[in-house]
Amino acid sequence: MSAAPPRITLKDLARELGVSTASVSNAFNRPDQLSPKLRERILSEAQRLGYSGPDAKARSLRTGRSRIIAVVLAETLTYSLNDAVASELLAGIAEVLDVHGHTLLLLSGRQHVSQAPGSANIADGFIVYGLMPSLKVLNDIPAQRPMVAVDFNIQSRPSVHVDNEPASYAVASHALTARPKRPGIINLRLTESPCNGRVTAEHTLLAAGQTITRSRLAGFHRALEGQGFDPATVPMWNIEENTFDVCAPVIGEILDLPDDERPDLLLCMSDRIALTVLTLAERRGLRIPEDLRLTGFDGIAEGQNRDPRLTTIRQDSHEKGRIAARMILGLAPREDCMLHTELILGDTCP
């Protein structure tokens, strides 16, 4: 049996190409440091010679860095990848990591906490997205590693948010200019204990610093007060998961209320909630916006590509991801960042 050919090394490839070992390393790990032409030449020759790149394990042992960034998601991986807002955020993060030669590791805050530390320990930094079901998973993350929170606050760590309260105030103020008889609010994960239905005085709301829902609710309430409504008298419902299947039972109950009790304006905390309202209202023969006006929040493509088009707030989730990734890589200051949103006037609340 003939011996296997010797494995080509980074130094061998550099010598073959007449470039430095740093240039070869950058071609695989820091493509922004090379011209596209030189990087393509190095990668083409590496492929021809059977060189697959620097040994990641050896590099990690040598430098103490894995070039892996972990994103800790509040939801399951399946949910997050299917959710339009979360997937846009992840795309923004991946865009920056790709350019700078880093790998993305996805972790779910809903997995058993004992599963997270083994994976987490190899990451150079962490981006935490959304309200965690338990803070225990964060306690298992090595304290010395950089961490950035998105749509969530972690004490003494930088966070990336959009202007939730002013944005909600803006869309609600617009909706209230044509004064409704019976406004209502549909929240997303507002209560401490699970509640998929009407919010009552018996429910305890999550603290303002725990969830962006409280900021959005504050904007809605400020707009209602400005139009002479007592927020305490405006009915609220809560949705536990931002999916059609979970939204539908709650929204069905709202739309099936008697005509003199059914809201004629629904302020929804997400486009997914608003789109579910729209679908179920159409099935019941309710006219939008004549019988029911509604607003969303997020500005996802689905809400803008259908008829009637959603009146909503557009947030740039892709840019949120890019900013968080730049922070975690040390390419931008690690300090709190607030992004502005845009009011989009559609057909559901003209």
Buried (B, 14 or more C-beta within 10 A) or exposed (E): EEEEEEEBBBEBBBEBBEBEBEBBBBBBBBBEBBEEEBBEBBBEBBEEEEBEBBEBEEBBEEEEEBBBBBBBBBBEBEBBEEBBBBBBBBEBBBBBBEBBBBBBBBBBBBBEBEEBEEBBEBBBBBBBBBBBEEEEBBEBBEEEBBBBBBBBBBEEBBBBBBBBBBBBBBBBBBBBEEEBEBBBBBBBBBBEEEBBBBBEEEBEBBEBEBBBBBBBBBBBBBBBEEBEBEBEEBBBBBBBBBBBEBBBEBBBEBBEEEEEEBBBBBBBBBBBBBBBBBBBBEEEEBEBBEBBBBBBBBBBEEBBEBEBBBBBBBBBBBBBBBBBBBBBBEBBEBEEBEBEBEBBBBBBBE
